[in-house]
Amino acid sequence: MVQTLDEGSAVDPWRRRARPNRRQMPLWQELPLLLVVAFCLAVLIRTFLLQAFFIPSGSMEDTLLVGDRVLVNKVVYDVRDPVRGEVVVFRGTDRWAPQVDDAPDPNFVGKLGRTVGDLVGVSRPGEKDFIKRVIGLPGDRVKCCDAQGRVLVNGTPLDEPYVIRDSPLDLPPNPRECRSRRFEEVVVPPGQIFVMGDHRLVSQDARCQGPVPIDNVVGRAFTVVWPSSRWNTLSVPETFDDVKGPPAATTGAPPPLRPTPGGGLVLMLPLAAALLRSREFRTVTSGRAT
């Protein structure tokens, strides 16, 4: 049955009855709900996918400057191992000197604030969070220097255009300090990586603090997202293409394949924008001179 209303228009009474009237949620109820949803999304993204890190020191100059924000892919190393030349964030071992001297707040409110801040990535810098470049993989033989003052990996010298300020050659090597460019050959242990900062003059890295377990790697820093004038991808330099793999007897397995440059960047950019809007930044230590 169709009921005719005015001027020949027809409406099905059943469909009219079945369409309920929606009540709009008041703003005072909707706003807290949106904040809870945004918080949960930020925690999920920060925990499983991406995390933004703040660069507080100059040990990665001029690749990364003080104040830069980088995005770190936290899932890439769940499916493969790090690759030479990649910039990674990791937790230092006991040999890596803590870089944050501030004592944590002992009271409950202070601890609660640190916990919530860490969940969304706005806490104070961690004592053991560092950012460096991967130079050697498990089984690699790393040393410095050749006749031209270059780092050698498995006998192959590296031409490193990202190193603007290198350590001096005239200082004698000291296994407890990273002031000298020269260091004795290091065979990277299984399951670990040899990392160095791009600003070798001030970087405290594997030269004096030892290799880092791959299990300690948080993820790969793949792009600078802030400030906007510094936006750039952190790609693998071509010099690492010439490095031969370590002896099979040392590693027990072939070296990992090099990923396609920029792989995953397109999928990560929408999440990057969400992170920037939520100001989810956490500070990492890139090292400082002693």
N, C-alpha and C positions, 0 to 999 in steps of 0.2 A: 504494500500500500504506500503510495506517495502522496504526501500532503502538499497542496499548493498554497504558497504564502502570498506575497504581493507580486503583482506584475509578472506572473507566470514562472517565478523562480520555484524550483523544487528542492526539498531537503528531505533526506531520509531520517525520520524521527529516531530510529535505532542508533544510527551513527552519531546523531546529535546527543543522545543520552550517554553513549559510550565514551565520549570525549570529556574527561574530567577537567575541572578547572584547576590549573596549577597555581599554587600559592608561592609567591616569590619569597625566598629566604631573606630575612632582614640582614642588613650589612653587619651588624654586631655579631651575628651568628656565622655569616659566610666568611668574614675575614679570618677568625681563628682557624676555621677549617682549611682555608687556603694556605695559611702559614704552616699548619701541620703537614699538609700534603707536600709543600715545597721543602720542608725540612727533611721529610722521609726520602724524597727524590734526591736531595743533595747528599744524604748519607749513603744511599745506594750507589750513586755515581762515584762518590769519593772512595767507597770501599772496594768496588768491583771493576770500575771502568777507567775513570780519569781522576787525576788530582792536580791542582795547580800549586806550584811552588814558587816562593819568593827568593831571589838571589841576593844575599846580604853582603857578599865580599867579592874580591876581584880575582880569585884564583882561576876563573874560567874566561878572563878577558883575553881577546876582545870578542870572543864568541858570545859570551854572556856578560852583561854589565851589572853593576850593583843597581838594584831596583827593578830588574827585569822579572817578569812572570813567565814561567814556562809551564806547558801542559805535559803531563807524564802519562803515558799509556801503561796501565797496570796489568793488562791481560796478555800482552804480546809475548812475555817470557813464560807464560803458561803453556805455550805451544812450541816454543823453540828457545835456544840459548842465546845469550848476547853475541853480538858480532863486533869484530874490531872496528874501531872508529865511531861507534855509537856513543852518545852521551847518556849516562844512566844516573839514576838516583838510587842510593843504597844506604843501608845501615852499617856504619863502621864497626869493626871488631874491637876487642879490648885494647888493641895496640893503637887504635886511632884516638888521638887526643880529643876530649870533649871540647866543643867550641862555644857552648853557652854556659856562662858563669852564674846566671841568675838562679838563686835557690827557689824551689817550688814553694808555693804558699801552703803552710801546714794546716790551716783551718779548713773546715768542711766546705764553706762557700767557695774558697779558692780552688779546692780540689774538684768540686762540682763544675765550676766554670771552666777549668782546664779540660775536664772530660767532655763537656758539651762542645767546647771549642775544637777539640781534636776530632770529634765526630764530623763536623762540618768543614774542617780544614782552616780554621782561623785561630788556632792556638799559637802559643809562642814556639819558636824554633826548637826542634829536638836536638839533644846533645849529640846524637850519633847519626844524623841525616846529612849526607854529603852528595855532591854532584860532580862527576868527573867523566873523562873520556876513556873508553876501553882501548887499551893498547895491546894487551896480550891475552890469549885464551889458554885454557888448560893444556899444558905440555909445551907451550911456546917458550922460546929462549929469548929473553929481552935484556938488552944491555945498552950502554952508551959510553963511548961514542966511536964513530968511525973517524977517518982523517978530516972529514968536513964537519964534525961535531954533531952528527945525526944519530938518533936512536935507531938501533937495529932490532928487528924481530925476525928470528930464525935466519939471521944473516942478511936480511934485506933491509937496506937503509930507508927510513921514512922521510920524505919531503913533506914537511908539515906547514902548510900555509897558514894554519890557524894559530900557530905559535908566534906571537909578535914579540914578546919579551921572554927570552930564554935565560936559563941559569948560566952563570959564568963557567968557562972551561978551566980557568986557572986555579979554582979551589979544589983541594983534594977531596975525594969521595969520602963520605961519612955515613954509615948505615943508620945513624940515629938522627940525621938531619937531611933536609931536602934542598940545601942551599947550593950544592954543586950539581952541575949538569952530568958529570960522570958518575956512573955506578957500575958495580960488578954484575956479571951475567946472572940473571935470575931465571930459574926454570919454574914456570907457573905450575903450582900443584894441581892435581885433578880436582875438578869441581870448583875452581877459583878463577878469578880474572885479575889482571894487572891493569890498574887505572892510574891516569895522570891528569893533572889540570893543564889547561892550555896556557896559563900564565905561569910558566915553570919557575920564575924567579921567586914567587911567593907561595906557590901551591905546596901544601903538605899532603903527600899522596903515597902511592905504593912504593916509591923509591926508598922511603924511610919508615913507613908504617905497615908495609906488607900488603900482599894480595888480599882480595875480598872474596868470600864465598858467594857463589852465584845465588845461593838460597837467600842471601841478604839483599839482593837487588829488588828494589821496590818496583821499578819500571823504567821505560825508556822515555827520556825527554825528547819530544819530536818537533816542537814548535815554540817560538817565543810569541806570546799573545798580548803582552803589555810591556811598555807603552805601545800605542798603535804605530808610532814611527819606527819601531824596532821589529815589527812583525816579520818573521822569517822562519823557514823550516830548518831543522837541525839534521842535515843529511850526512851520509858517510862519505868522507873525502876519498878521492880516487886513489890516493897513494896507497891505501890498504889493499887495492886490487892486486898489487904486485907481490904481496906477502905470501910466501909458500906456507902450506900447512905444516904443523909439527910432525915429527916422526910418529907413525902409527903405533909403534911399540910404547910410546910415552902416554898417549891418550887412550888407546884402545878403541878409538872411533874416529871417523873422519870429522873435520871441522864443520860447523853448521853452515848452511847455505846462506848467502847474502840475500836479504829481502829486496823486493822491488822498491826503488827510491820513492818515498812519499806514500808507500802502501798504507792503507787505513786512514789516511788524512781526510779524505772526503767524508768518511763515515763519522769521524771524530769532531768535525767542525761544528755541527749543530749542538753537540754536547758541550763543546768549548764555549759557545755563546751562553749556554745556560749557566755554566760555571762562573763566567765573568759577571753575569747579572746578579748571581747570588753572592759575589765577592768571596768565593771559596778559595782563599789563598793560605798556603802554609809555607813557612820559611825553611829553607835548607841551607846547610853550611857548605860553601865551596872551598873552604880552607883559608888559612892565613899564615903569614910568616911567624916563626918563633924567634 
